[in-house]
Every structure is written in structure tokens, then in C-alpha cells.
């Protein structure tokens, strides 16, 4: 089958989110053909280039999300009226909170607002397709006026009515960026209309091309979310005014609800994401949890040997940023040193951007303050017991060596989605101490110790308990490795998506006849019944002559699309 893989800020670029996961999925499903539709996040990302692509990738189409030149499209009177109608309807839904409108026949106000949002969204998409673009219109004064009119209208929420001109400009600019995919030239018969299935690798704006492919061509949509995009928007822009936060939350909430409603299936990456999706309106019957697939091979040597370079060391591995709460870890380690003076803490990782670099500097200063050089006493160290290191150092040449350098791996985060570092430690057969955030408990599954976040004393007590009990560490590490190999490998991830692809396509009515170079139908281009000998396989457009030679049993025929009974959908 032909898959349209839609990615934002990742694959096939060298850097970005979900790059490795997408690459492993495409390479693992080499029996299928992939068209990559990529939305880039920065000019730097585009300049860095792509990863090497396998033969099953037939083409790649890219578009920048970080900039959009004015399309130069000048709307006529009718087009301006259509834009004002659809954008005004979209703005009215946002000002009503995305689900606080008048009741519909079923008594559910959110259903009416969802219908209004979808109608406005697809109306804008049809306008962009007819006129050649939407960027100029979304940046126009008419857009701001329509937004202002909706904020001042009867029925608008109080926070929307309080919006001032700077707030309206900020919201209009955000909507223009979020709706840029509507203006792409991907929605043609030789674009997304030519695929059998659209697979959006994240929600939000990245799902818009999949929604439009479904709207224009009936292509089924599969949505994968390893981190719920709506949750990210709730946590973003804390310094914005209440009006801006309210309107943007309404937009992203309505977009998420529309995506969940139209997707054939939704695959959260863990139970934590699944609960968020259900809370945001996803139908439980459509949800299939598929854990991220990770390469266990590079950790095999360490995991099988279970060797430990230093039984008195704690190890933290990851990206250095405030959400990882290394401050609490350092204070917890101060308590550990009181109980086990020989213990050392190795912090292995690189800062995540300027904010991470500043946080790393703060942590270094705190470590120097908490642990001045110890050159005296029975446990003479001679240097600080806390070390800040990076992968590639002489004693840590690769990631597996980082986990092998200590007896216990620690995770101290206050915010976490799917804890990749924790799974890596499990592949290495390490005992772990983690904070109860995100999907940690689901991943650990009883093979490690879990404590409340921002609780240095509880973190210290758990670390001391494992440091003092080598046999318990060994048991937990072995159980953790077995669990990781069962649930979190690339093989299980690829197998799950292969089955999901087949499930979706098997329930989708055939939309067209697709022939190969020899004139024979391609797989999934004709109904399965067409391969069963019998008169019902004859194409109405190419009947077999009564006096012609008989057709060999099992020979494929060129069949037209046949309607699918309602009960079989």
C-alpha cells in the first residue's frame, strides 16, 4: 500500500522530534511505499539536510512552518465574502470557548460547536484551494476585524470580551501560523490524493494535511501522538494575557477534537497520553496504545553482562533543562552522602538550548556549594563527588557506557512524557529510582522504585535502599530488562503499525483503480472479492465476451470502486 507519512519538525531532517522513530518505521515496513510530507520548523533544520532515505520512500515534499511569504493572491469580492464568512465562523467558535454554544438537537452544545468549527476549517481550505492561497487573507486587516467582532459579540466568553488590540493581533498571528498547511499544494490527485492512508505523526497543525486529504479525497487518517500536542499548548505561553490563552486554548482544543473525530484510529504512545486524549474528546473505541520502538541492540552488551563500573555511583542521563529538576536531585544526593559517604553522582547530558545552558551553570554552582572539595576525613575524595559529563568523554564513549558507569539510574523530572532514558536504562539491566510523572509508572511496571516529584528526601531514601542491597538491584535490573525487551523494541512497534495499517485499509471503501506498469491492479486498489473466480468479479466497464476465452481462475481483473455495505464499515 502507499502511505502518506506527515511529519512536523522531524523526519526526514537530520535533527528534530520523532526522527529516529519515523526512520525505523519506514525501514521496517519495506513492503509498503511511503510518500513523506514534511513540515520544517526552522531554516537551520532545512540547511542541515535529510537522513539517508530507503528505497521504499518514493518522494518527499517539504514546506516551512517557520515562515510563509505572502502568496500575492488578490481576492475578488466573492472570495473576500467567503473568507469573511468562514473566518468569522471560526472566530465565533473560539470566542464561545470551543464548546459553549447553543444546544443542538441532541442537547450537546459541544457537538454544535464542533460542527461549526469543522465547517469553517474546511471552508477556508476549499477557499485556499480555489484561489491559490490563504496566507495574505489570514494576515489581512479583515481577519483582525472578524476576530474583534466575534470577541465583542453576544455570547462571547468574558475573557474573549476583554481582549485588546495587542491580544487580537497576537491571536491572529498565531492562527495564521497554525493554518499555513491549508495553503499548501499537496491536495491534488497526484499528491495526498494518491495515497491509500495518511499517517500523521503528531497532532496540531501536522494533522491538518491528513484532515484535508480525508475531506477532499476520502483518504483515511491515522494519528499517532507520543506527546499530546494540546497538552503542550496548555503549558505554553504562560506570560500571555488571559484573553490570548483562552482563545488559543479554544482553537487547539477544537482542532484536537476535530482530528480525533475524523481519524480512523488514534495511537497514543502510552497510557498517560491516552488518558489525555480521552479527556480531550477522543473515542475510546478508536484508541490503540503503541509504545515507541527503540533500538535495544546497542545496549545488549551492557544488559547481558549486567556489569557495573562503580557500585557506589548514581547516574542521571538526559537533556539538561529545568523540567528535569536536577536541583532536587542534588539536594537528594546531599542526603544520600550523609548515609553513604562513598557515593558519587554522575550527571551525563548536554544542555537543551540557551535555557538549558543557564540551568546547567546553576546546577554546577549548586553542586560546588553543597559539596566543597573533600580532602580530609576517612573517606577522602579529593574532588567534588558530583561530576558533569557528556557522551563521548574518554570514560563514557557511548550511551550504553553512561548507564554502565553506575549501580543505580535516577530520573528526577517534574514533567515527563514517555521517559526514553528510563527505557534505555532498563535495556541495560539497571535498577532505577524515578519520580512519579508522565508515563513513568506505566513504563517501570514494578521493576523500579518510584517516589513523588520534588521530594528530595524520598528520592534519597530510595537511592540509599538500592545502594545498600546489591541482590535487590540485580533482581530489579533483570526484571526491567525483560520488560523493556518485551514492550519497547523497534520490532514490536513496527509489527503493531503494520497490523493497524492493514486494519484501516481493510475497512476503507476502494476509491479508484490503480494499475501497475503491466496494466494489472496494484494491491489494495481493488476489493479482495475481485480475486475470487466468479461472475461478480467482472468489471462493468470491461465485460468478458461471451464467446471469448475463459479467464484463468484467480486472475485479477480491473474492477471499479464498489460501495461498502454500512454493516461492514
C-alpha positions as CSV (number, residue, x, y, z in Angstrom):
1,X,0.0,0.0,0.0
2,X,1.0,3.6,-0.4
3,X,1.4,5.6,2.9
4,X,1.5,9.4,3.1
5,X,3.6,10.0,6.2
6,X,3.1,13.5,7.6
7,X,5.7,14.8,10.0
8,X,6.3,18.2,11.6
9,X,9.8,19.3,12.7
10,X,11.4,15.8,12.3
11,X,11.7,13.2,9.7
12,X,13.4,13.2,7.2
13,X,15.5,16.0,8.5
14,X,18.8,15.3,10.3
15,X,17.5,16.9,13.5
16,X,14.1,17.1,15.1
17,X,11.4,15.3,17.0
18,X,10.4,11.7,16.3
19,X,13.1,11.4,13.6
20,X,14.5,8.1,14.7
21,X,11.1,6.6,15.3
22,X,9.8,7.5,11.8
23,X,13.0,6.3,10.1
24,X,12.8,2.9,11.9
25,X,9.1,2.6,11.0
26,X,9.7,3.3,7.3
27,X,12.7,1.0,7.1
28,X,10.8,-1.8,9.0
29,X,7.8,-1.6,6.6
30,X,9.8,-2.1,3.4
31,X,6.9,-4.0,1.8
32,X,5.0,-0.7,1.5
33,X,5.6,2.5,-0.4
34,X,6.0,5.8,1.5
35,X,5.5,9.4,0.4
36,X,6.9,11.8,3.0
37,X,5.2,15.1,3.6
38,X,7.4,17.2,6.0
39,X,6.7,20.5,7.7
40,X,10.0,22.1,8.8
41,X,10.4,24.2,11.9
42,X,13.4,26.4,11.1
43,X,15.8,27.4,8.3
44,X,18.6,25.8,10.2
45,X,16.8,22.5,10.2
46,X,16.4,22.7,6.4
47,X,20.0,23.6,5.9
48,X,21.2,20.5,7.9
49,X,19.6,18.3,5.3
50,X,18.0,14.9,5.4
51,X,18.9,11.5,6.7
52,X,19.6,8.8,4.1
53,X,16.3,7.5,2.8
54,X,15.5,3.9,2.0
55,X,14.3,2.7,-1.4
56,X,10.6,2.5,-0.3
57,X,10.4,6.3,0.0
58,X,9.1,7.2,-3.4
59,X,9.1,11.0,-2.9
60,X,9.5,13.8,-0.3
61,X,7.6,17.0,-0.3
62,X,8.5,19.7,2.2
63,X,7.0,23.0,3.4
64,X,8.3,25.5,6.0
65,X,6.2,26.1,9.1
66,X,8.6,28.8,10.3
67,X,7.9,31.3,7.5
68,X,5.4,31.9,4.7
69,X,5.8,34.5,2.1
70,X,2.8,36.5,1.0
71,X,1.2,34.4,-1.7
72,X,0.3,37.5,-3.7
73,X,-3.2,36.2,-4.2
74,X,-5.8,39.1,-4.6
75,X,-9.3,38.0,-3.7
76,X,-12.3,39.2,-5.6
77,X,-15.5,40.3,-4.0
78,X,-16.9,36.8,-3.8
79,X,-13.7,35.3,-2.4
80,X,-13.5,38.1,0.2
81,X,-17.1,37.4,1.3
82,X,-16.3,33.7,1.6
83,X,-13.2,34.4,3.7
84,X,-15.1,36.7,6.0
85,X,-17.9,34.1,6.4
86,X,-15.6,31.2,7.2
87,X,-13.0,33.0,9.3
88,X,-15.8,34.8,11.2
89,X,-17.4,31.5,12.0
90,X,-14.1,30.1,13.2
91,X,-13.5,33.1,15.4
92,X,-17.0,32.9,16.8
93,X,-16.4,29.3,17.9
94,X,-13.2,30.3,19.6
95,X,-14.8,33.2,21.4
96,X,-17.5,30.9,22.6
97,X,-14.8,28.7,24.1
98,X,-14.9,26.0,21.5
99,X,-17.9,24.2,23.1
100,X,-20.2,26.7,24.8
101,X,-22.6,27.5,22.0
102,X,-26.3,26.8,21.7
103,X,-27.6,23.3,22.2
104,X,-28.1,21.1,19.2
105,X,-30.9,18.5,18.8
106,X,-29.1,16.1,21.0
107,X,-28.7,18.6,23.8
108,X,-24.9,18.6,23.5
109,X,-23.6,22.1,22.9
110,X,-20.1,20.9,22.2
111,X,-21.4,18.9,19.2
112,X,-22.8,22.0,17.6
113,X,-19.6,24.0,18.1
114,X,-17.5,21.1,16.7
115,X,-19.7,21.1,13.6
116,X,-19.3,24.8,13.2
117,X,-15.5,24.6,13.7
118,X,-15.2,21.8,11.1
119,X,-17.4,23.7,8.6
120,X,-15.3,26.8,9.0
121,X,-12.0,25.0,8.8
122,X,-12.9,23.1,5.6
123,X,-14.5,26.2,4.1
124,X,-11.2,28.0,4.5
125,X,-9.3,25.0,3.0
126,X,-11.7,25.0,0.0
127,X,-11.2,28.7,-0.5
128,X,-7.4,28.3,-0.4
129,X,-7.6,25.5,-3.0
130,X,-9.9,27.5,-5.3
131,X,-8.0,30.8,-5.0
132,X,-4.4,29.6,-4.8
133,X,-3.6,30.5,-1.2
134,X,-4.8,31.9,2.1
135,X,-1.7,33.4,3.7
136,X,-2.4,37.0,2.6
137,X,-6.0,36.8,3.8
138,X,-5.1,35.4,7.2
139,X,-2.7,38.3,7.6
140,X,-5.2,40.9,6.5
141,X,-7.0,43.6,8.5
142,X,-10.2,41.8,7.6
143,X,-9.1,38.8,9.7
144,X,-8.4,41.0,12.8
145,X,-11.7,42.8,12.3
146,X,-13.6,39.5,12.2
147,X,-11.8,38.3,15.3
148,X,-12.6,41.6,17.1
149,X,-16.3,41.4,16.0
150,X,-16.6,37.9,17.4
151,X,-14.9,38.9,20.7
152,X,-17.4,41.8,21.1
153,X,-20.4,39.8,20.1
154,X,-23.1,38.5,22.3
155,X,-22.3,35.0,23.7
156,X,-18.5,35.5,23.8
157,X,-16.7,34.4,26.9
158,X,-15.7,37.1,29.4
159,X,-12.0,36.5,28.7
160,X,-12.6,37.0,25.0
161,X,-14.6,40.2,25.5
162,X,-11.6,41.6,27.5
163,X,-9.2,41.1,24.5
164,X,-7.4,44.3,23.5
165,X,-5.8,45.2,20.2
166,X,-2.4,43.7,21.0
167,X,-4.2,40.5,22.1
168,X,-6.2,40.3,18.8
169,X,-3.0,40.8,16.8
170,X,-1.2,38.1,18.7
171,X,-4.1,35.6,18.3
172,X,-4.5,36.4,14.6
173,X,-0.8,35.9,14.0
174,X,-0.9,32.6,15.8
175,X,-3.9,31.4,13.8
176,X,-2.1,32.4,10.5
177,X,0.9,30.2,11.5
178,X,-1.2,27.3,12.6
179,X,-3.3,27.4,9.4
180,X,-0.4,27.6,7.0
181,X,-0.9,24.0,5.9
182,X,-4.3,24.9,4.4
183,X,-2.4,26.8,1.6
184,X,-0.1,24.0,0.6
185,X,-0.3,22.5,-2.9
186,X,-0.3,19.0,-1.6
187,X,-4.1,18.4,-2.0
188,X,-4.2,17.1,-5.6
189,X,-4.8,13.8,-7.3
190,X,-1.1,13.3,-7.6
191,X,-0.4,14.4,-4.1
192,X,-2.1,13.2,-0.9
193,X,-5.0,12.1,-3.1
194,X,-2.8,9.3,-4.5
195,X,-2.1,7.6,-1.2
196,X,-4.0,4.8,0.4
197,X,-3.6,6.0,4.0
198,X,-2.4,9.2,5.7
199,X,-0.3,8.7,8.9
200,X,0.1,12.0,10.9
201,X,3.0,11.6,13.4
202,X,1.7,14.3,15.7
203,X,-1.4,16.3,16.3
204,X,-2.0,20.0,15.9
205,X,-1.0,21.7,12.6
206,X,0.8,18.5,11.4
207,X,-2.6,16.7,11.3
208,X,-4.2,19.3,9.0
209,X,-2.9,17.8,5.8
210,X,-4.3,14.5,6.8
211,X,-7.7,16.1,7.6
212,X,-7.8,17.8,4.2
213,X,-6.8,14.6,2.4
214,X,-9.7,12.9,4.1
215,X,-12.0,15.8,3.3
216,X,-11.0,16.2,-0.4
217,X,-10.3,12.6,-1.3
218,X,-11.7,10.3,1.4
219,X,-8.2,9.1,2.4
220,X,-8.3,7.5,5.9
221,X,-6.3,9.2,8.6
222,X,-4.2,7.5,11.3
223,X,-3.0,9.8,14.1
224,X,0.0,9.0,16.3
225,X,0.7,11.1,19.4
226,X,3.6,10.2,21.7
227,X,3.1,13.6,23.4
228,X,-0.3,15.1,23.3
229,X,0.1,18.4,21.4
230,X,-2.9,20.0,23.1
231,X,-1.3,19.5,26.5
232,X,1.8,21.2,25.2
233,X,-0.2,24.3,24.2
234,X,-1.9,24.4,27.6
235,X,1.6,24.6,29.2
236,X,3.0,27.1,26.7
237,X,3.0,30.9,26.7
238,X,2.4,31.4,30.5
239,X,3.2,35.1,30.1
240,X,0.4,35.8,27.6
241,X,-2.8,37.6,28.7
242,X,-5.8,35.6,29.8
243,X,-7.6,36.6,26.5
244,X,-4.8,35.2,24.3
245,X,-4.5,32.0,26.4
246,X,-8.3,31.4,26.3
247,X,-8.7,31.9,22.5
248,X,-5.6,29.8,21.6
249,X,-6.7,27.1,24.0
250,X,-10.1,27.1,22.4
251,X,-8.6,26.8,18.9
252,X,-6.2,24.0,19.7
253,X,-8.9,22.2,21.7
254,X,-11.3,22.4,18.8
255,X,-8.6,21.3,16.3
256,X,-7.7,18.3,18.5
257,X,-11.4,17.3,18.8
258,X,-11.8,17.5,15.0
259,X,-8.7,15.4,14.4
260,X,-9.8,12.7,16.9
261,X,-13.3,12.6,15.5
262,X,-12.2,12.3,11.8
263,X,-9.2,9.9,12.4
264,X,-9.9,6.2,11.6
265,X,-7.7,5.3,14.5
266,X,-5.6,7.1,17.1
267,X,-2.4,5.6,18.5
268,X,-1.2,7.1,21.8
269,X,2.4,6.2,22.8
270,X,1.4,5.4,26.4
271,X,-1.4,5.3,28.9
272,X,-0.7,8.8,30.1
273,X,-1.2,10.2,26.6
274,X,-4.2,8.0,26.1
275,X,-5.9,9.5,29.2
276,X,-5.2,13.0,27.9
277,X,-6.8,12.1,24.5
278,X,-9.9,10.7,26.1
279,X,-10.2,13.8,28.2
280,X,-9.9,15.9,25.1
281,X,-12.7,14.0,23.3
282,X,-11.2,11.0,21.6
283,X,-13.4,8.0,21.3
284,X,-12.1,5.1,23.4
285,X,-13.0,2.6,20.7
286,X,-10.6,4.3,18.3
287,X,-7.6,4.2,20.6
288,X,-4.7,1.7,20.2
289,X,-1.7,2.2,22.5
290,X,1.5,1.6,20.7
291,X,4.7,2.1,22.7
292,X,7.7,3.8,20.9
293,X,10.1,1.4,19.4
294,X,13.7,1.7,20.5
295,X,16.9,0.1,19.4
296,X,17.8,-2.5,22.0
297,X,20.9,-3.8,20.1
298,X,23.3,-1.0,21.2
299,X,22.5,-1.8,24.9
300,X,22.8,-5.6,24.5
301,X,26.4,-6.0,25.7
302,X,25.8,-4.0,28.8
303,X,22.4,-5.5,29.5
304,X,23.6,-9.1,29.2
305,X,26.7,-8.7,31.3
306,X,25.0,-6.5,33.9
307,X,28.5,-5.3,34.8
308,X,28.8,-2.2,36.9
309,X,31.8,0.1,36.7
310,X,31.2,1.6,40.2
311,X,28.8,0.0,42.7
312,X,28.8,3.3,44.7
313,X,27.7,5.6,41.9
314,X,24.3,7.0,40.9
315,X,23.8,8.0,37.3
316,X,21.5,10.6,35.7
317,X,21.3,10.7,31.9
318,X,19.4,13.1,29.7
319,X,19.0,16.6,28.3
320,X,19.8,19.2,30.9
321,X,16.7,21.5,31.3
322,X,14.6,22.8,34.3
323,X,11.9,20.2,33.8
324,X,14.4,17.5,34.8
325,X,14.7,19.1,38.2
326,X,18.4,18.4,38.8
327,X,18.2,20.8,41.8
328,X,16.1,18.4,43.7
329,X,18.5,15.6,42.7
330,X,21.4,17.5,44.0
331,X,19.7,18.1,47.3
332,X,18.7,14.4,47.5
333,X,22.3,13.4,46.9
334,X,23.4,15.6,49.8
335,X,21.1,13.4,52.0
336,X,22.5,10.2,50.4
337,X,26.1,11.3,51.2
338,X,25.1,11.5,54.9
339,X,24.1,7.8,54.8
340,X,26.6,6.5,52.3
341,X,29.7,8.9,52.2
342,X,31.4,7.0,49.4
343,X,28.6,7.5,46.9
344,X,29.2,9.6,43.8
345,X,26.7,11.2,41.4
346,X,27.4,11.3,37.6
347,X,25.2,13.7,35.6
348,X,25.6,12.8,31.9
349,X,24.0,15.0,29.4
350,X,24.0,18.2,27.2
351,X,22.0,21.4,27.8
352,X,18.8,21.8,25.8
353,X,19.3,25.3,24.2
354,X,20.2,28.6,26.0
355,X,17.8,27.9,28.8
356,X,19.4,24.5,29.4
357,X,22.9,26.0,29.4
358,X,21.9,28.6,32.0
359,X,20.3,25.8,34.1
360,X,23.4,23.7,33.8
361,X,25.5,26.6,35.1
362,X,23.1,27.0,38.1
363,X,23.4,23.3,38.9
364,X,27.2,23.4,38.7
365,X,27.2,26.3,41.2
366,X,24.8,24.5,43.5
367,X,27.0,21.3,43.4
368,X,30.0,23.4,44.3
369,X,28.1,24.9,47.2
370,X,26.7,21.7,48.5
371,X,29.8,19.6,48.1
372,X,33.0,21.5,48.6
373,X,36.2,19.6,47.8
374,X,36.7,16.9,50.4
375,X,40.4,16.4,51.0
376,X,40.2,15.3,54.7
377,X,38.5,12.5,56.7
378,X,38.3,8.7,56.4
379,X,36.6,8.9,53.0
380,X,39.0,11.2,51.3
381,X,37.8,12.1,47.8
382,X,39.9,15.0,46.8
383,X,37.4,16.4,44.3
384,X,33.7,17.1,44.1
385,X,31.6,13.9,44.3
386,X,29.3,15.3,41.6
387,X,30.6,15.2,38.0
388,X,29.0,16.8,35.0
389,X,29.9,14.8,31.8
390,X,28.9,14.3,28.2
391,X,28.7,11.3,25.9
392,X,32.0,11.0,24.1
393,X,34.2,11.6,27.0
394,X,37.2,9.1,27.4
395,X,35.4,7.0,30.1
396,X,31.9,7.4,28.5
397,X,32.4,6.8,24.8
398,X,28.8,5.9,24.1
399,X,25.3,6.0,25.7
400,X,25.4,2.4,27.0
401,X,28.6,3.1,28.9
402,X,26.9,6.0,30.7
403,X,24.4,3.6,32.2
404,X,27.0,1.0,32.9
405,X,29.1,3.5,34.9
406,X,26.8,3.4,37.9
407,X,24.8,1.0,40.1
408,X,21.5,2.9,40.0
409,X,20.0,5.1,37.4
410,X,18.0,8.1,38.6
411,X,15.2,10.1,37.0
412,X,14.2,13.3,38.9
413,X,11.8,15.0,36.4
414,X,8.8,17.1,37.3
415,X,7.4,16.9,33.8
416,X,7.8,13.9,31.5
417,X,6.0,12.3,28.6
418,X,7.4,8.9,27.6
419,X,10.7,8.5,29.6
420,X,13.1,7.3,26.9
421,X,16.1,7.5,29.2
422,X,14.3,5.2,31.6
423,X,13.8,2.6,28.9
424,X,17.4,2.8,27.9
425,X,18.4,2.1,31.5
426,X,16.1,-0.9,31.5
427,X,17.7,-2.3,28.3
428,X,21.0,-2.0,30.2
429,X,19.6,-4.0,33.1
430,X,19.8,-1.1,35.6
431,X,17.8,-0.7,38.8
432,X,16.1,2.7,38.7
433,X,14.7,5.3,41.0
434,X,12.2,7.6,39.4
435,X,9.7,10.4,40.1
436,X,6.0,9.6,39.5
437,X,5.4,11.8,36.4
438,X,4.1,11.2,32.9
439,X,4.2,7.5,31.9
440,X,6.9,6.5,34.4
441,X,4.8,4.1,36.4
442,X,3.5,2.5,33.2
443,X,7.0,2.0,31.8
444,X,8.5,0.7,35.0
445,X,5.7,-1.7,35.8
446,X,7.1,-2.7,39.2
447,X,10.7,-3.1,38.2
448,X,12.0,0.0,39.9
449,X,11.3,2.4,42.8
450,X,9.0,5.4,42.2
451,X,8.8,8.4,44.5
452,X,6.8,11.7,44.4
453,X,8.3,14.5,42.4
454,X,10.0,17.5,44.1
455,X,10.7,15.3,47.2
456,X,14.4,15.1,47.7
457,X,14.1,13.2,51.0
458,X,12.0,10.4,49.4
459,X,14.4,10.3,46.4
460,X,17.4,10.0,48.8
461,X,15.8,7.2,50.8
462,X,15.0,5.1,47.7
463,X,18.6,5.5,46.4
464,X,20.1,4.5,49.7
465,X,17.9,1.4,49.9
466,X,19.2,0.2,46.5
467,X,22.8,1.1,47.2
468,X,22.7,-1.0,50.3
469,X,21.1,-4.1,48.6
470,X,23.1,-5.4,45.6
471,X,20.9,-8.5,45.3
472,X,17.8,-6.4,45.1
473,X,19.4,-4.2,42.4
474,X,20.3,-7.3,40.4
475,X,16.7,-8.7,40.6
476,X,15.1,-5.3,39.6
477,X,17.6,-4.8,36.8
478,X,17.0,-8.2,35.3
479,X,13.2,-7.7,35.5
480,X,13.5,-4.3,33.9
481,X,15.5,-5.6,31.0
482,X,13.0,-8.4,30.4
483,X,10.1,-5.9,30.4
484,X,11.8,-3.5,28.1
485,X,12.7,-6.2,25.6
486,X,9.0,-7.4,25.6
487,X,7.3,-4.0,25.2
488,X,9.6,-1.3,23.9
489,X,11.6,-2.7,20.9
490,X,11.6,-1.5,17.3
491,X,10.2,-4.9,16.2
492,X,7.1,-4.7,18.3
493,X,6.4,-1.1,17.2
494,X,6.7,-1.9,13.5
495,X,4.6,-5.0,13.8
496,X,1.9,-3.0,15.6
497,X,1.7,-0.4,12.9
498,X,1.8,-3.0,10.1
499,X,-1.4,-4.5,11.6
500,X,-3.0,-1.1,12.1
501,X,-2.3,-0.1,8.5
502,X,-4.0,-3.3,7.3
503,X,-6.9,-2.9,9.7
504,X,-7.6,0.7,8.4
505,X,-7.3,-0.1,4.7
506,X,-9.4,-3.2,5.0
507,X,-12.3,-1.1,6.3
508,X,-11.9,1.7,3.7
509,X,-14.0,1.6,0.5
510,X,-12.0,1.5,-2.7
511,X,-11.8,5.0,-4.2
512,X,-10.1,4.3,-7.6
513,X,-8.5,1.8,-9.8
514,X,-4.7,1.9,-9.8
515,X,-2.7,-0.1,-12.3
516,X,1.0,-1.0,-12.4
517,X,3.3,-0.8,-15.5
518,X,1.9,-4.0,-16.9
519,X,-1.7,-2.9,-16.6
520,X,-2.6,-5.1,-13.6
521,X,-4.3,-3.7,-10.5
522,X,-2.0,-2.8,-7.6
523,X,-2.6,-4.4,-4.2
524,X,-5.4,-2.7,-2.2
525,X,-6.6,-0.9,-5.4
526,X,-9.4,-3.4,-5.9
527,X,-11.7,-5.2,-3.5
528,X,-10.5,-8.6,-2.2
529,X,-13.6,-10.2,-3.8
530,X,-12.1,-9.4,-7.2
531,X,-9.6,-12.1,-6.8
532,X,-12.2,-14.8,-6.3
533,X,-13.3,-16.6,-9.5
534,X,-16.9,-15.8,-10.4
535,X,-19.1,-13.6,-12.5
536,X,-19.2,-10.9,-9.8
537,X,-15.5,-10.2,-10.5
538,X,-16.2,-8.9,-14.0
539,X,-15.7,-5.2,-14.4
540,X,-18.9,-3.4,-15.7
541,X,-16.7,-1.3,-17.9
542,X,-14.8,-4.3,-19.5
543,X,-17.2,-7.3,-19.7
544,X,-15.8,-10.6,-20.8
545,X,-17.1,-11.5,-24.3
546,X,-19.5,-14.5,-24.2
547,X,-17.5,-16.3,-26.9
548,X,-14.1,-15.2,-25.6
549,X,-11.6,-17.4,-23.9
550,X,-12.3,-18.3,-20.3
551,X,-10.4,-16.3,-17.6
552,X,-7.9,-18.4,-15.6
553,X,-9.0,-18.9,-12.0
554,X,-7.6,-16.3,-9.6
555,X,-6.6,-13.8,-12.3
556,X,-7.0,-10.2,-11.1
557,X,-9.4,-8.0,-13.0
558,X,-9.8,-4.3,-13.3
559,X,-12.7,-3.6,-11.1
560,X,-14.4,-0.3,-10.4
561,X,-14.9,1.0,-6.9
562,X,-17.7,-0.8,-5.2
563,X,-19.7,0.6,-2.3
564,X,-19.1,-0.9,1.0
565,X,-22.2,-2.1,3.0
566,X,-22.8,0.0,6.0
567,X,-22.5,-3.0,8.3
568,X,-19.0,-3.8,7.0
569,X,-17.6,-0.4,7.7
